[in-house]
């Protein structure tokens, strides 16, 4: 797990913005005991899955259900949203 924040460019459809945050391997979610609002911590096929905070999910998708939507990170990596977790205080 990383110890500092990183800046990444995230895109969904026509929306594109730089987001600062913690980007980690999928196993990091288990270590943090995230409280899921939608979806599951269970990984789907492949390693390119994405768990989003509630705030980031609303910023990217507004009223659209984010589960199984594709998000592009840094214009090269496509991630599939498999879960939305409660914001960490």
N, C-alpha and C positions, 0 to 999 in steps of 0.2 A: 504494500500500500504506500502511496506517496504521502509525503508530509507537508507539501505546500500546494498552493493553488496554481492552476495553469490557465492560460487564455486559449480558447478554442473557438473556431468559427463554426457555428451550427446553422444548418439550413433545412427548411421544410417548405417545399413548394417555392413560392416567391419570397418567403421570409428568410432573411439571412442576417445574423448578428454575431458579435463576439461575446462569448460568455466566459466569465472567470469562475472557476470552481475546482472541486476535487474530481479528478477523472481517474478511476481505478479499475483493476481487474474485477471480474464478476464475483470472485470469492470475497472481495472486500465488503460486499453487501451483507453477507452472513456475519462477518465480524462485527459490524455495526448494529446488528439487530434492528434493521429498518422496519418501521411500521408501514405496511403496504396499504394503500388506499384503493388501487386498481391493479389488476394483474397479479403476478406472482414472482417470487424470488427464484423460482425454478427456471433454469436455463432452457432455452429452446435450442434447436439444431444450430451448431456452429458457435463461435465465440463472439460474434459481432452482435451482441445484445445490449440493450441500454435500459437502465433504470433511471427515471427522472424524478427530481423533486416536484412537489405539487406546484410550486411557483414557476419553475421552468416549463413544466407541461402546459400550464395556462398561457405562458408567454409564447410558446411555440404553436400551440394548437387551438387556443381560445376555447371554443365550445366543442370542437371535434374530439372524439374519443381517441386518445393517443395510442392505445394498445394495437400492436401490429403495424403501426405506421413506420415509415422509413425516414430517418434523420441522417443527413450527410454531415460528417465532421471533417473540417479542414479541407473541404472540396475533394476528398479522396476516399474516405471510409464511410460506407453506408452501414448504419446501425438500425436494428429493429427494436422498437420500444416494446418491452415485455412487462413493464411495471412502473407504477407511480407511487412514490413513498411520501409520507408526511414530512414536511419541512423539518430539518434538524434545527433546534433552537440555537 
